[in-house]
Amino acid sequence: MAMSTAQTPARPMRADARRNYDRLLSEARTAFADHGTDASLEDIARRAGVGIGTLYRHFPSRHALMNAVFQEALTSLISRAHKLAGAEQPCAGLVEWLGALISHAGEYRGLAQALMSTSRDETSALSPCNVPLREAGAALLTRAQESGAVRADVSIDDLMQLTNAIALAAEQAPDDPELAGRLLTLTLQGLKRTAAGSG
């Protein structure tokens, strides 16, 4: 999928540097889709027709490259959260968004693990993915809690870890395409308030 250039330096790139950047992103998308996010960076550089040094000049780490590759999906998830913020049933909006988040995290093998391991590390190169997602999800969660549908003690950090864990579990069971949906359903039972409001 085409991504934005979140890792692009502030000053404009020369035409040849821009071509290298775009080729690296294109090859990284293909490699991550085919081999997971631990795909060889050397192979990505070779397929893009550049040296590994050029790759590292544009993307200082694997996580920096992952962040750039996933920017379009990130933008889509945040846009979806904004649309769902006006849902008539706030809990249903939150659930729909969590399902989309699981689908995204499960799109590339290794992405869920990377997001889990860096979820609270704001120095990580994946922080530009994690932080906006957490903020978008927090708004949906707060609205669902204010409606009385979701327990007050549920935190967005816990939900983010749960969705990544579900995506990771589904990744390990490719022969069971319904697993993520079942696990999300089970998880959601614990989010709801009881009739007495004590649960």
Residue, then its C-alpha position, 0 to 999 in steps of 0.5 A: m500500500a502507498m504510504s506517506t513520507a513521515q520519515t522524509p527530512a524537513r528540507p526537500m530531497r534531491a530528485d535522486a534521493r527521493r527516487n531512492y526513498d520511494r524505491l526503498l519504501s516500495e520494496a520494504r512494503t513488498a518484503f514485509a508483506d512476503h516475509g514479515t517485518d523481520a525481512s532482510l534490510e540488505d535484501i530490501a536495499r539490494r532490490a531497491g538498487v541501493g546500498i545498505g548505507t543509503l537505506y540507513r541514511h533514510f531510515p536509521s533503524r528497522h522501526a523507522l522503516m516500519n513507521a514509514v511503511f505503515q503511515e497510510a494505514l495509521t492515517s486510515l485508522i485515525s480517520r476511522a476513529h474520528k468518524l466513529a467518535g460520532a457513533e450513536q452507540p459509542c461502545a459499538g464504535l469502540v468495538e469496530w475500531l478495535g477490530a480494525l486495529i487488530s486487522h492492521a496489526g495482523e497484516y504483516r507478520g511481526l508487526a503486532q509483536a513490534l507494536m507490543s514491545t514499543s507501546r509505551d516507549e516514546t523514544s522508539a521509532l515506532s512512537p509516531c505510530n503508537v502515540p496517535l493510535r493511543e490518543a485516537g482510541a482513548a477518545l473512543l474509550t472515554r466516550a464509551q465509558e461516559s455512556g455507561a457501556v464500558r467499565a471506568d477502570v478500563s484503560i486504553d493502554d490495556l486495550m492496545q496491548l490486548t488488541n496486539a496480543i490478539a493479532l499476535a495469537a491470530e498470526q500464530a494460527p493462520d489456519d484459523p481465520e476466525l480466531a481474532g474475532r472470537l478472541l475479541t468477542l471474549t475480551l469485550q465481555g470483560l469491558k462491559r459494566t454489569a447492570a449494577g455498575s459494579g463489574 
